[in-house]
Structure formats: C-alpha cells, structure tokens
Amino acid sequence: MQSPRHRLLSRLFPAAALALALAALGGCGDDGAATESNPSPPANGELVTVEPGGDTICSRGTPYRFFAFGGDPKRLVLDFEGGGACWNELTCSIAGAIFSEEAPTQAQVEATVADPDLGGIYKLDDPANPLMGWSLVHIPYCTGDIHWGNATHQYTDDITINHRGSKNVSAVLDWVAARYPDPDTIFVTGCSAGAYGAVGYASWVAERWPNAQVRVLADSGAGIITDTFFADSFPNWNALPTIETYLPGLGDVPLADLSIEDLYIQTAKAYPNMRIGQYNTTFDRDQTFYYTAMGGGSDWSDRMHATVAAIAAEAPNFRYYLAPGQIHCITPYRFFYDRQTGPAGAPIEFSTWLDELINGSSPPPSVACDGDACLTDPICDACAASAAPTDGPVCRWCEGWPLE
C-alpha cells in the first residue's frame, strides 16, 4: 500500500507539474459566469480553474473541476489525468488508495509545486519542450472509470460510485470548443488512466475539430487486460457508448473479445491523418500490477510487445516508444527530457521523438530498447545511488529494480 504522501503525489502529479509551469509563467484566475456570456480563452500565462457544474461529478458526489492555461490559441493540449480504476466490490472498496475520489483544488495543486521531480510537458516555457507556448487544458480524473463511464453503480450498501467520466469530459470539451473554435493542432495526451482517456476521446476531438491536426500520445496505456475485464467492468461503468460514439464497429465486438488494441486500430483507421503514439517501459510496474489485479499472469511484458507490434501492422499512422525499466509514465516528470533508448550507439531521445510525432512533416519511426538494454534503466540507477532510492514520485517506481 502506498503511503499517504505517495498517494497524494500519484493523484496530483499532472496538476502539480502544470502548476510548476504556472509559477514561472503567470497568475491564476477563476472562470466565472461573466465569461460564459462572452467566452474567450485564458490570457497568455493565465491559469483558470473551471467548475462546470451541471451533470459533472466525482466518484463520491463532490464537484468536478478542471484547469486551463492560456497560450497560443492555435495550438492546444488536452491532457487527461491518470490514476487507477475500480470495477467491483473489492477494488471500489479501496478506491481512495488507487485513484483520487475528488478533483484537485487550486490549493492542492499549489501545495505540491515545489517537487523537483515534476515538470515534463508542463514546462511550457522550456525551449526543449515540443509544446512550448501551447495552450493547455488539464482534465482531472476522479471517477474510477478511465474517463469513459456514464453510470452510478451501487456495489454494496456502503459503496456507491459515480462513474461519470464521460459527463465530465463532455463538459470540458464543450467549454474548450467555445473558447478554441479553430486550433491548427491539438495534442491529446494522458498517462496511466489518462492514456485511455486520450485514445478513447481522440475520435471525439477529431469530430469536434475536423480541420485541426490531431496528435495523440497514450503514455503508459498499453491496455493489456484479461479476457474477462471488459465484461466485468463495462456494464458497471456503462463505458461502451463512449468509445463507440464515432467508432460504431467497436459495438459489434462481444465484450469478451473486445480489447484496447481494437480501440487503437479502429481509431487509427477511421482517422488516417491522425498520428497516434504510445509510450511504455518494458516492465511497467503499475500496468503489471493492474494486470495481476484483473487475474492476469506474468506475461504482461510479452503481451505488451506483441500488442504494439499488432497495432503497428494494422495502422500505418501508429508509432510506439518502448523504454527500459519499470517506471510508470514519462510526460509529467523532469526525466522526460533525459530519457533515451533505441539502437546501440544511436539512442533517440524521447522528447525529440515526440516533437517529430507532433510537429514533424512525417511521423518518426517506432523506437524500442532491445535485449539487455531493456534491463538497465539510468533513471532507476540514479535513484538507487541517491539518499532516498525509493522515495518521491519517480524513484518510488524503482522499488525492486533491477528485476531478478
């Protein structure tokens, strides 16, 4: 079980890292009723906290809110927050330990901005960031349904969860569309559960902004699941209508046969001008944990490699970057700028690869560590040499590394 501090960091790190950028770039605001009569995006460098009300809600009934940071209105990031998920009495009984049951507040975001391990894509003033100067909308996650649900489910007399991720995301997209009607490029991303938000709503974004170039990065969202997981979770979440809204073929696949692989492939085929990328580490500690919790075995890594290869074979606009080690996610962390892997003697930096995926004239080749190179992670090696080898939002993922 994670410590309270680790749980807080794991829930809030995307918003916290965003605030790191804000601390350097601008002030904070509040999107009140006055803006609704004359909607406009936040000013350059301004953070706006939005509570949309209406049908939006978090898992335990608390209000939902999201954050928008003003930048270039023609270049927009839609960033889905990560976390865990719950789908039955057992997992939902410990929901607070595996995902945030409330949306973060401004105060919570500001309370974590000093952490030196955070940054990543949220360093919007860094020339090395492919997203420097972009507008960014951060979409918190508090519903335990990988952002896809539209149901309230009573698991026991004492446990009722509002799986209303779809309602929350719909409200965010409505707000964004009113203020960013014609962006040139939209980068849709998220790590962990946010990765499934990104790929699950990529079709929604493409339909809402048909003239925009849409680029997607699913950070640590390989979607390796057991044969029964969708059949176990989707009815409780009422999730299928969300992902099949613009991909009706998904609804023709029995839940027992449906996979995240199908979602990637059908999205890529339906929108051939979209670029879709996926990042994973070879032994991702969090993804293997959830695969085991679903009833899976020890084959997560092998299945992950097979899955990305299968998607790439079916979808020419799909790319992947497979790094060594077991750290979960890359986009929220400062090592986003340091991670590199690939052919011996010619490693490719992840930030450079992502820049090409988003901004390049053509998508980059897929990149993967190979053989023993997957068993050596400089990030975890640095953690092991530090005074607190398994402390903090990055090094905590290195516990038990290297694998025996």
GIWO-V545356 format. One line per field, one symbol per residue. psi: psi as a letter, one per 40 degrees, with the letter a starting at -180 (. if undefined). Layout:
# GIWO-V545356
psi=???
This chain:
# GIWO-V545356
psi=hiiddddddddedddddddddddddaaiahgaddddeghiiiihehhhhhgdabeiiideeiiiiiihhhaheehhhhhhiaaaiieidddedfdeeeiheiiiidddddeeeeheeicbeegeehdeheeheiihhhgihfeeffeeigihhhdidehhhggfddddddddddddddegdfidhhhhiiibddddddddedddddddgeeihhhhhhhfgdfhiidedddddddddfddddeedegdddeehiddeiidddddddddddgeeihhihhiidfhdddddddddeeiaefdddddddddddddddheehiihhiiaehhiddeidededhiiaihefihhdddddddddeidiiiiiiiihbddeehhdddddddeidgefiiddddeeheiii.
